[in-house]
């Protein structure tokens, strides 16, 4: 069953730019990604960005976040590589 012309065009474009997964690839041959973000209060966006990269076949997903956010993010996704090096003062400004 075919969709609209726009859906068909979108699907053909996505198929053209998405590489076919090769079962002969080894670790890190499909790509690495780094996500910078996340603080004690806001952990959702960096989590979804990093985990989505893994679901789209990236091999490694590094997440650079604040020290307070690291336990929350790591608890949700042990497959992410955490780097809790950001300072809290850079992420939230007190008003």
N, C-alpha and C positions, 0 to 999 in steps of 0.2 A: 504494500500500500504506500503510495507516494504522498508526501505532504505538499505544502504550497511551494511555489517557485523559490521563494526566499529561503524556506527550510532546505530545499534541495541544493540551492547554491551554497548555503552555510555548511551543509554536510560535505559537499565536494571540496570546499576551501579547507575545512578542518582536516579532511583525509589527505589533502595534498601537502599540508604543512606539518602533519604529525608523523614522525618517523616510526617505522614498523619495529616492534620490539624484536630483538635478536636474542635467541636463547643461548648463543655462544658468548655473549658479553659477560664480563666479570665486573666485580665491584668497582665503582666510580667511573665506569666507561659510559654510563647512561646519564651522568651529570650530577653536579652538586649544586646546592642552593644555599644562600645565606639570607635569613630574615632578621632584620633589626627592628626591635620594638617590644612592647610589653612592659608593664609596670605592675605594681601591686594591685591596682584597681582594674586595669585594662589588659586582659590576657587573651581575649577572644580572637581578635584580628590576627595577631602574630601566630597563634595556634593554628587557625584555619589556613593561613597562607603556607605555613611550613608543612602541615599534614597533607594539604592538597598537592603540593609538589611531589611528595612521596607517592600519593595515589596516582599521579600522572606519570609515574615510572622514573622519577629522579632517584638516584641511589642513596644520596646522603642529604640530609636537611639539617643545617646548623641554625640555631635560634639564639641570637644575641639579645639578652634581656637584662632587667635589673635583678639584683640578688633576691629581692622579695618575691618576684614573679617566678623565679626558677622552680621552686618546689611545686607550685600550682601547675605550671606548664608540664613539668616532668611527670607529675602524677597522672596527668591526662594522657600522656603519650610517651612511653619509654623509648620509642624508636627515634625520637628527635635527639639531636646532639645539642646539649645546652651549654651556653657560654654566659654565665651570670656576671657580666663585667660592666654593665651600664650603671651609672650613678642615678639614684632616685631623683636628685635635684634637677637633672636634665629632662626628666619625663613629665613631671607635674609641677606647675607653678602655683604657689599659694597666692590667693587674691585677698 
